[in-house]
Amino acid sequence: MLRGYSMYRCVERSTKAQFVRHFGKARQQKVVHKTPQQVKQEGERRKKNAEGKKLEAKMIMEQEREEYEESLRRFVPDATYQGIPFKVPDVRRLFSEEDVKDAVDAIDNDDESDFQKHPYRIFVAMMLERPPVVKPTFDHINQYKNALTQLKLYQNNMPPLIFEMYQEKLNLREKETQQSLQKFPLITNDDETDNKHSLERCLEQRLYFICKRKGQQYYEFPWTERSKDETLNDTARRALYSRASSGNIRYFHTSLGPVGHNQIEYSEENQKKIGKKGAQVFFQRCFWISGNAREHEKPEDLEEYAWVTRDELPNHLNPVLWSSLDELVEH
């Protein structure tokens, strides 16, 4: 009994000691009373720090988006479709949550508020292409076929009758080729006169429609700024007809989406004057079907138009523009 009682007394003493130490420290602590002004200042300081962190995070996200856009311009493909390399855009890195929200709200409200908030002006340029009229011939293929023909002709074990029949077949093929060239010559009068207004030239190559406005040094693809409620195809159509008389050219679009995109940054002075950071130009590819621009119906602001090959484009277009189109224009 004494032993159990002593253990109880020890526990009681230790509990009292802990109680005294705890509340003794509590009594020693000073209670700080803050004035309403101090509470307000502290709240403002916390709010300012939160806004600063939010602004810093937004700047980091904007920098990452610009770096990603720059990587898209370098075109490093990360996938292929039917053997064609392409780069899958990361929408989450291209657009912020605010951009997506503005676009969704504009769709729900059936207005163009998202276009008005867009920091860039939107332009569309049409790349009108006339495909080759005749099947192109390649020198290395013709040389290879001629080598095979000569190899077969001079075989030692070919019977004389087979040799004569094969020779007659080659002569007939050569005769048909010459008759076809006489009836449908590859070199036309417009090739000889270098008439760049005509579509009857460079029949084995692609031709591209370009134009030059009055007072401009270089030619350009027909372009114009997007208007309200227009799709990119609508703007491209209006751009062509504003440069190539009254819509007598027939064509068809290869797709609803653009084949390329270029971004131009304005100077600080122009940014303040226009209210936009720059301009975004979307390139639409179209294939020619029929018709041509008319000399007597040229728009007033148009000086000249031409149909040129890919090799001739660098001599007519602005070098800065051509550097961004080199990969889009096919041979």
Buried (B, 14 or more C-beta within 10 A) or exposed (E): EEEEEEEEEEEEEEEEEEEEEEEEEEEEEEEEEEEEEEEEEEEEEEEEEEEEEEEEEEEEEEEEBEEBBEEBEEEEEEEEEEEEEEEEEEEEBEBBEEBEEBBEEBEEEEEEEBBEEBEBBBBBBBBBBBEEBEEEEEEEEEEEEEEEEEEEEEEEEEEEEEBEEBEEEEEEEEEEEEEEEEEEEBEBEBBEEEBBBBBEBBBBBBBBBBBBBEEEEBBBBBBBBBEEEBEBBEBBBBBBBBBBBEEEBEBEBEEEEBBBBBBBEBEEEBBEEEEBBBBBBBBBBBBBEEBBBBEEEBBEEBEBBBBBBBEBBBEBBBEEBBEBBEEBBEE
